[in-house]
Amino acid sequence: MKFLRLIFMLLFMAFPLIVSAEKAKTIDELAKMYDSSSCKECHEDIYMQWEKSHHARPLMGVKGGLMLTPLAMKGATAFSPDDPKKATAKNYPCFKCHLPQAITSAEDSVAVELTEALLTAADASKTDKEKADAKAQIAKLQIGCIVCHSDKAILHKRELGEPQKGVLYSSKAVAEHGDAMYKKVEKSIVMKDSLYCGQCHGLGPNLEFDQPFQCANLYGSYLHNYIASGGTKSCQDCHMQKGDHLIAPNWNDDKGSTELLKKALALDVETLGYDWLRKAKTYVSKVVVNTTITSTAGHRVPDG
């Protein structure tokens, strides 16, 4: 009995140390924990594609906009904290998809630092350098290789367990992986399935929060319209052709986005012009315009 009591005491003492060691307390610590820069050495092309993608800037929005700013401003949303110092991960429901590692691997102090940085970047009284430094700090928070190829690679955790430490997951297994930390690659059964993308790209309303809200419905549209109408392609078939990790569109690239939308959306216009005899000797020129937009996309456009 004394032996068992000793074991429990040791576990009790060790467990808080283990938990605290796994949680990042600052943005820098969280960024370092999920740093994927070592991947560039062997996967340079893929890494360069990713760097241009929205996954590399999930909190920056389009054209450098800071999409989470309202969540940091007192009274702006139902989630906004009254005091930046009291911010927690619960104030940022967008973390669910835009920064999932913050939910599993960060202390609430990261949310405090993010809130202060967002407010600084939006404060007109701050210097350009102060605002630029705040944006640079926020930009460190990315959805990189580890998030997708580890944290999100296993869906059926009750059956398959949590992702293993020191293991990455891909569409095929690799016995020896030349990385100091991730020395093995296991096969993920969902990596090529649209369900994998659906983890973040949405079925619609997020009802699990104490303040439900409507967000992206991309995956829901894909399932309930495209697949229901006989579509057979996966998200990866269209957005990751030949393994392209840009995962287009890149909305910061106006020309590239336009070309992609041209391929997905066809506009047919039919006009009929005539003179309307409103009354004797009085003609009014009229035109009837019929437009038809046909979408070949696998989901509604736009969405996220």
C-alpha positions as a Markdown table, in Angstrom:
| # | Residue | x | y | z |
|---|---|---|---|---|
| 1 | Met | 0.0 | 0.0 | 0.0 |
| 2 | Lys | 2.8 | 2.4 | 0.9 |
| 3 | Phe | 4.4 | 1.6 | -2.5 |
| 4 | Leu | 1.2 | 2.5 | -4.4 |
| 5 | Arg | 0.8 | 5.6 | -2.3 |
| 6 | Leu | 4.4 | 6.7 | -3.3 |
| 7 | Ile | 3.7 | 6.0 | -6.9 |
| 8 | Phe | 0.6 | 8.2 | -6.9 |
| 9 | Met | 2.4 | 11.0 | -5.1 |
| 10 | Leu | 5.2 | 10.9 | -7.7 |
| 11 | Leu | 2.6 | 10.9 | -10.6 |
| 12 | Phe | 0.8 | 13.8 | -8.9 |
| 13 | Met | 4.0 | 15.8 | -8.6 |
| 14 | Ala | 5.2 | 15.0 | -12.2 |
| 15 | Phe | 1.9 | 15.5 | -14.0 |
| 16 | Pro | 1.6 | 19.3 | -13.6 |
| 17 | Leu | 5.3 | 19.6 | -14.8 |
| 18 | Ile | 4.5 | 17.5 | -17.9 |
| 19 | Val | 1.4 | 19.6 | -18.7 |
| 20 | Ser | 3.1 | 23.0 | -18.2 |
| 21 | Ala | 6.0 | 21.8 | -20.4 |
| 22 | Glu | 3.7 | 21.1 | -23.2 |
| 23 | Lys | 1.9 | 24.4 | -23.2 |
| 24 | Ala | 3.3 | 27.6 | -24.8 |
| 25 | Lys | 3.0 | 30.7 | -22.7 |
| 26 | Thr | 3.9 | 33.2 | -25.4 |
| 27 | Ile | 3.5 | 33.6 | -29.2 |
| 28 | Asp | 7.2 | 33.0 | -29.7 |
| 29 | Glu | 7.0 | 29.7 | -27.8 |
| 30 | Leu | 3.9 | 28.5 | -29.7 |
| 31 | Ala | 5.5 | 29.5 | -33.0 |
| 32 | Lys | 8.7 | 27.6 | -32.1 |
| 33 | Met | 6.7 | 24.6 | -31.0 |
| 34 | Tyr | 5.1 | 24.4 | -34.5 |
| 35 | Asp | 8.0 | 25.7 | -36.5 |
| 36 | Ser | 8.2 | 23.9 | -39.9 |
| 37 | Ser | 11.2 | 25.7 | -41.3 |
| 38 | Ser | 13.3 | 22.5 | -41.2 |
| 39 | Cys | 11.0 | 21.0 | -43.8 |
| 40 | Lys | 12.3 | 23.4 | -46.4 |
| 41 | Glu | 15.6 | 21.7 | -46.6 |
| 42 | Cys | 14.1 | 18.6 | -48.3 |
| 43 | His | 10.8 | 19.9 | -49.5 |
| 44 | Glu | 11.7 | 23.3 | -50.9 |
| 45 | Asp | 9.1 | 23.5 | -53.7 |
| 46 | Ile | 6.3 | 22.5 | -51.4 |
| 47 | Tyr | 7.5 | 24.9 | -48.7 |
| 48 | Met | 7.6 | 27.8 | -51.1 |
| 49 | Gln | 4.1 | 27.0 | -52.3 |
| 50 | Trp | 2.9 | 26.9 | -48.7 |
| 51 | Glu | 4.6 | 30.3 | -47.9 |
| 52 | Lys | 2.3 | 32.0 | -50.5 |
| 53 | Ser | -0.8 | 30.3 | -49.1 |
| 54 | His | -3.4 | 31.5 | -46.7 |
| 55 | His | -2.4 | 28.7 | -44.4 |
| 56 | Ala | 0.9 | 30.6 | -43.8 |
| 57 | Arg | -1.0 | 33.6 | -42.7 |
| 58 | Pro | -4.3 | 32.4 | -41.1 |
| 59 | Leu | -4.7 | 35.4 | -38.9 |
| 60 | Met | -3.7 | 38.0 | -41.4 |
| 61 | Gly | -6.8 | 37.9 | -43.7 |
| 62 | Val | -6.7 | 39.2 | -47.2 |
| 63 | Lys | -4.2 | 42.0 | -48.3 |
| 64 | Gly | -2.7 | 42.0 | -44.8 |
| 65 | Gly | -5.9 | 42.7 | -43.0 |
| 66 | Leu | -6.1 | 41.5 | -39.4 |
| 67 | Met | -9.3 | 39.5 | -39.4 |
| 68 | Leu | -9.4 | 38.9 | -35.6 |
| 69 | Thr | -9.2 | 42.6 | -34.6 |
| 70 | Pro | -12.9 | 42.9 | -33.6 |
| 71 | Leu | -12.5 | 40.1 | -31.2 |
| 72 | Ala | -9.9 | 42.1 | -29.4 |
| 73 | Met | -11.9 | 45.3 | -29.1 |
| 74 | Lys | -14.1 | 45.8 | -26.0 |
| 75 | Gly | -17.8 | 45.6 | -26.9 |
| 76 | Ala | -17.2 | 44.9 | -30.6 |
| 77 | Thr | -18.4 | 41.3 | -30.4 |
| 78 | Ala | -20.0 | 39.0 | -27.9 |
| 79 | Phe | -16.6 | 37.3 | -27.5 |
| 80 | Ser | -14.5 | 40.5 | -26.9 |
| 81 | Pro | -12.9 | 40.7 | -23.5 |
| 82 | Asp | -13.5 | 43.8 | -21.3 |
| 83 | Asp | -9.9 | 43.9 | -20.4 |
| 84 | Pro | -7.1 | 42.7 | -22.8 |
| 85 | Lys | -5.3 | 41.2 | -19.8 |
| 86 | Lys | -8.2 | 38.9 | -19.1 |
| 87 | Ala | -8.4 | 37.5 | -22.7 |
| 88 | Thr | -8.5 | 33.7 | -23.0 |
| 89 | Ala | -8.7 | 31.2 | -25.9 |
| 90 | Lys | -12.5 | 31.3 | -25.4 |
| 91 | Asn | -12.5 | 34.9 | -26.6 |
| 92 | Tyr | -11.2 | 33.6 | -30.0 |
| 93 | Pro | -13.6 | 30.9 | -31.4 |
| 94 | Cys | -11.8 | 31.4 | -34.7 |
| 95 | Phe | -8.9 | 29.5 | -33.2 |
| 96 | Lys | -10.9 | 26.4 | -33.9 |
| 97 | Cys | -9.8 | 26.6 | -37.6 |
| 98 | His | -7.5 | 29.5 | -37.9 |
| 99 | Leu | -5.1 | 28.5 | -35.2 |
| 100 | Pro | -6.1 | 25.0 | -33.8 |
| 101 | Gln | -2.7 | 24.6 | -32.0 |
| 102 | Ala | -3.6 | 27.5 | -29.7 |
| 103 | Ile | -6.4 | 25.4 | -28.3 |
| 104 | Thr | -4.4 | 22.3 | -27.6 |
| 105 | Ser | -0.9 | 23.7 | -27.0 |
| 106 | Ala | -1.1 | 27.2 | -25.6 |
| 107 | Glu | -1.8 | 28.9 | -22.3 |
| 108 | Asp | -4.3 | 31.8 | -22.2 |
| 109 | Ser | -1.4 | 34.1 | -21.9 |
| 110 | Val | -0.9 | 33.6 | -25.7 |
| 111 | Ala | -4.5 | 35.0 | -26.1 |
| 112 | Val | -3.6 | 38.0 | -24.0 |
| 113 | Glu | -0.5 | 38.7 | -26.0 |
| 114 | Leu | -2.4 | 38.3 | -29.3 |
| 115 | Thr | -5.1 | 40.7 | -28.0 |
| 116 | Glu | -2.6 | 43.4 | -27.1 |
| 117 | Ala | -0.9 | 43.0 | -30.5 |
| 118 | Leu | -4.1 | 43.3 | -32.4 |
| 119 | Leu | -5.1 | 46.5 | -30.4 |
| 120 | Thr | -1.6 | 48.0 | -31.0 |
| 121 | Ala | -1.8 | 47.3 | -34.8 |
| 122 | Ala | -5.2 | 49.0 | -35.0 |
| 123 | Asp | -4.3 | 52.0 | -32.7 |
| 124 | Ala | -3.9 | 55.2 | -34.8 |
| 125 | Ser | -1.9 | 56.7 | -32.0 |
| 126 | Lys | 0.9 | 54.1 | -32.3 |
| 127 | Thr | 4.0 | 54.7 | -34.4 |
| 128 | Asp | 4.4 | 52.9 | -37.7 |
| 129 | Lys | 7.1 | 50.8 | -36.2 |
| 130 | Glu | 5.0 | 49.8 | -33.2 |
| 131 | Lys | 2.2 | 48.7 | -35.5 |
| 132 | Ala | 4.6 | 46.9 | -37.9 |
| 133 | Asp | 6.1 | 45.0 | -34.9 |
| 134 | Ala | 2.7 | 44.0 | -33.7 |
| 135 | Lys | 1.7 | 42.7 | -37.1 |
| 136 | Ala | 5.0 | 40.8 | -37.4 |
| 137 | Gln | 4.3 | 39.1 | -34.0 |
| 138 | Ile | 0.8 | 38.1 | -35.1 |
| 139 | Ala | 2.2 | 36.8 | -38.4 |
| 140 | Lys | 4.3 | 34.2 | -36.5 |
| 141 | Leu | 1.2 | 32.3 | -35.9 |
| 142 | Gln | 0.8 | 30.0 | -38.8 |
| 143 | Ile | -0.9 | 26.7 | -39.9 |
| 144 | Gly | 2.2 | 24.9 | -41.0 |
| 145 | Cys | 3.4 | 21.3 | -41.8 |
| 146 | Ile | 3.1 | 20.0 | -38.2 |
| 147 | Val | -0.6 | 21.1 | -37.8 |
| 148 | Cys | -1.7 | 19.4 | -41.0 |
| 149 | His | 0.7 | 16.4 | -41.0 |
| 150 | Ser | 0.4 | 15.7 | -37.3 |
| 151 | Asp | -2.4 | 17.3 | -35.2 |
| 152 | Lys | -5.1 | 17.1 | -37.9 |
| 153 | Ala | -4.0 | 13.8 | -39.6 |
| 154 | Ile | -6.0 | 11.4 | -37.4 |
| 155 | Leu | -9.8 | 11.9 | -37.1 |
| 156 | His | -10.9 | 8.6 | -35.5 |
| 157 | Lys | -8.9 | 9.0 | -32.4 |
| 158 | Arg | -11.0 | 6.7 | -30.3 |
| 159 | Glu | -10.1 | 3.9 | -32.6 |
| 160 | Leu | -6.6 | 4.9 | -33.9 |
| 161 | Gly | -5.4 | 7.0 | -30.9 |
| 162 | Glu | -3.8 | 10.4 | -30.8 |
| 163 | Pro | -1.0 | 11.3 | -33.3 |
| 164 | Gln | 2.3 | 9.8 | -32.2 |
| 165 | Lys | 5.1 | 12.1 | -31.0 |
| 166 | Gly | 8.0 | 12.2 | -33.4 |
| 167 | Val | 5.7 | 10.9 | -36.2 |
| 168 | Leu | 4.3 | 12.8 | -39.2 |
| 169 | Tyr | 1.4 | 11.5 | -41.3 |
| 170 | Ser | 1.0 | 11.6 | -45.1 |
| 171 | Ser | -0.9 | 9.9 | -47.9 |
| 172 | Lys | 1.8 | 7.2 | -47.8 |
| 173 | Ala | 4.2 | 5.8 | -45.2 |
| 174 | Val | 7.9 | 6.5 | -45.2 |
| 175 | Ala | 10.0 | 4.2 | -43.1 |
| 176 | Glu | 12.9 | 6.6 | -42.6 |
| 177 | His | 12.3 | 10.3 | -42.6 |
| 178 | Gly | 15.5 | 12.5 | -42.5 |
| 179 | Asp | 14.4 | 14.9 | -39.8 |
| 180 | Ala | 15.9 | 15.3 | -36.3 |
| 181 | Met | 12.5 | 15.3 | -34.6 |
| 182 | Tyr | 10.1 | 13.6 | -36.9 |
| 183 | Lys | 12.0 | 10.4 | -38.0 |
| 184 | Lys | 9.0 | 8.5 | -39.3 |
| 185 | Val | 6.0 | 9.1 | -41.5 |
| 186 | Glu | 2.9 | 7.0 | -41.1 |
| 187 | Lys | 0.0 | 6.7 | -43.6 |
| 188 | Ser | -3.1 | 8.7 | -42.8 |
| 189 | Ile | -6.3 | 7.2 | -44.2 |
| 190 | Val | -8.0 | 10.6 | -44.5 |
| 191 | Met | -5.2 | 12.7 | -46.0 |
| 192 | Lys | -6.6 | 12.4 | -49.6 |
| 193 | Asp | -10.3 | 12.6 | -48.4 |
| 194 | Ser | -12.4 | 15.8 | -48.5 |
| 195 | Leu | -13.3 | 15.0 | -44.9 |
| 196 | Tyr | -9.8 | 15.9 | -43.9 |
| 197 | Cys | -10.3 | 19.4 | -45.3 |
| 198 | Gly | -13.8 | 19.5 | -43.8 |
| 199 | Gln | -12.3 | 19.7 | -40.3 |
| 200 | Cys | -11.7 | 23.4 | -40.8 |
| 201 | His | -13.6 | 24.4 | -43.9 |
| 202 | Gly | -16.9 | 24.0 | -42.3 |
| 203 | Leu | -20.4 | 22.6 | -42.2 |
| 204 | Gly | -21.8 | 25.9 | -41.2 |
| 205 | Pro | -23.0 | 27.0 | -37.7 |
| 206 | Asn | -20.7 | 26.5 | -34.8 |
| 207 | Leu | -23.1 | 25.4 | -32.1 |
| 208 | Glu | -20.6 | 24.1 | -29.6 |
| 209 | Phe | -19.7 | 27.6 | -28.3 |
| 210 | Asp | -21.6 | 29.3 | -25.5 |
| 211 | Gln | -22.3 | 32.0 | -28.1 |
| 212 | Pro | -23.0 | 30.1 | -31.4 |
| 213 | Phe | -22.1 | 31.8 | -34.7 |
| 214 | Gln | -22.3 | 31.1 | -38.4 |
| 215 | Cys | -19.0 | 30.6 | -40.2 |
| 216 | Ala | -17.8 | 28.9 | -43.4 |
| 217 | Asn | -20.1 | 26.4 | -45.0 |
| 218 | Leu | -17.7 | 25.2 | -47.8 |
| 219 | Tyr | -17.6 | 21.5 | -46.8 |
| 220 | Gly | -21.3 | 21.5 | -46.2 |
| 221 | Ser | -22.0 | 23.0 | -49.7 |
| 222 | Tyr | -19.6 | 20.4 | -51.2 |
| 223 | Leu | -21.5 | 17.6 | -49.5 |
| 224 | His | -25.1 | 18.8 | -49.9 |
| 225 | Asn | -24.9 | 20.3 | -53.4 |
| 226 | Tyr | -21.9 | 19.0 | -55.4 |
| 227 | Ile | -21.7 | 15.4 | -54.1 |
| 228 | Ala | -25.5 | 15.2 | -53.8 |
| 229 | Ser | -25.7 | 16.2 | -57.5 |
| 230 | Gly | -23.3 | 13.4 | -58.6 |
| 231 | Gly | -19.9 | 15.1 | -58.2 |
| 232 | Thr | -17.0 | 12.8 | -57.6 |
| 233 | Lys | -13.9 | 15.0 | -57.2 |
| 234 | Ser | -12.3 | 15.6 | -53.8 |
| 235 | Cys | -11.2 | 19.0 | -52.5 |
| 236 | Gln | -7.6 | 17.8 | -53.1 |
| 237 | Asp | -8.4 | 17.0 | -56.7 |
| 238 | Cys | -9.2 | 20.6 | -57.5 |
| 239 | His | -7.2 | 22.6 | -55.0 |
| 240 | Met | -4.0 | 20.5 | -54.7 |
| 241 | Gln | -3.4 | 19.3 | -58.2 |
| 242 | Lys | 0.0 | 17.6 | -58.4 |
| 243 | Gly | 0.4 | 18.2 | -54.7 |
| 244 | Asp | 0.4 | 22.0 | -54.9 |
| 245 | His | 0.5 | 23.3 | -51.4 |
| 246 | Leu | -0.5 | 26.8 | -52.3 |
| 247 | Ile | -4.0 | 25.3 | -52.1 |
| 248 | Ala | -5.4 | 28.0 | -54.4 |
| 249 | Pro | -7.0 | 30.4 | -54.5 |
| 250 | Asn | -4.5 | 32.9 | -53.1 |
| 251 | Trp | -6.8 | 35.9 | -52.7 |
| 252 | Asn | -3.9 | 38.2 | -52.5 |
| 253 | Asp | -3.1 | 37.3 | -56.1 |
| 254 | Asp | -5.8 | 39.2 | -58.0 |
| 255 | Lys | -4.8 | 37.9 | -61.4 |
| 256 | Gly | -4.5 | 34.3 | -60.4 |
| 257 | Ser | -7.8 | 34.4 | -58.4 |
| 258 | Thr | -9.6 | 35.9 | -61.5 |
| 259 | Glu | -8.3 | 33.2 | -63.7 |
| 260 | Leu | -9.5 | 30.5 | -61.3 |
| 261 | Leu | -12.9 | 32.1 | -61.0 |
| 262 | Lys | -13.2 | 32.3 | -64.8 |
| 263 | Lys | -12.7 | 28.6 | -65.0 |
| 264 | Ala | -15.3 | 27.9 | -62.3 |
| 265 | Leu | -18.0 | 30.5 | -63.2 |
| 266 | Ala | -19.5 | 30.9 | -66.7 |
| 267 | Leu | -21.6 | 33.9 | -67.5 |
| 268 | Asp | -24.0 | 33.9 | -70.4 |
| 269 | Val | -25.8 | 37.1 | -71.4 |
| 270 | Glu | -28.7 | 37.3 | -73.9 |
| 271 | Thr | -30.1 | 40.7 | -74.9 |
| 272 | Leu | -33.2 | 41.8 | -76.8 |
| 273 | Gly | -33.6 | 45.4 | -77.9 |
| 274 | Tyr | -36.9 | 46.9 | -79.2 |
| 275 | Asp | -38.9 | 50.1 | -79.4 |
| 276 | Trp | -42.0 | 50.2 | -77.3 |
| 277 | Leu | -44.9 | 52.0 | -78.8 |
| 278 | Arg | -46.1 | 53.6 | -75.6 |
| 279 | Lys | -48.7 | 55.7 | -77.4 |
| 280 | Ala | -49.2 | 57.0 | -80.9 |
| 281 | Lys | -45.9 | 58.3 | -82.4 |
| 282 | Thr | -44.1 | 57.8 | -79.1 |
| 283 | Tyr | -41.5 | 55.2 | -79.1 |
| 284 | Val | -39.5 | 54.2 | -76.0 |
| 285 | Ser | -36.3 | 52.2 | -76.5 |
| 286 | Lys | -36.2 | 49.1 | -74.3 |
| 287 | Val | -33.8 | 46.3 | -73.7 |
| 288 | Val | -34.3 | 42.9 | -72.0 |
| 289 | Val | -31.2 | 41.3 | -70.5 |
| 290 | Asn | -31.2 | 37.7 | -69.4 |
| 291 | Thr | -28.1 | 36.4 | -67.5 |
| 292 | Thr | -27.2 | 32.9 | -66.5 |
| 293 | Ile | -24.3 | 32.1 | -64.2 |
| 294 | Thr | -23.3 | 28.5 | -64.3 |
| 295 | Ser | -20.9 | 27.2 | -61.6 |
| 296 | Thr | -18.7 | 24.2 | -62.1 |
| 297 | Ala | -17.1 | 24.6 | -58.7 |
| 298 | Gly | -17.5 | 21.9 | -56.1 |
| 299 | His | -19.1 | 24.3 | -53.7 |
| 300 | Arg | -20.7 | 27.7 | -53.5 |
| 301 | Val | -18.6 | 30.7 | -54.3 |
| 302 | Pro | -17.5 | 32.6 | -52.4 |
| 303 | Asp | -16.9 | 30.8 | -49.1 |
| 304 | Gly | -14.0 | 29.9 | -46.8 |
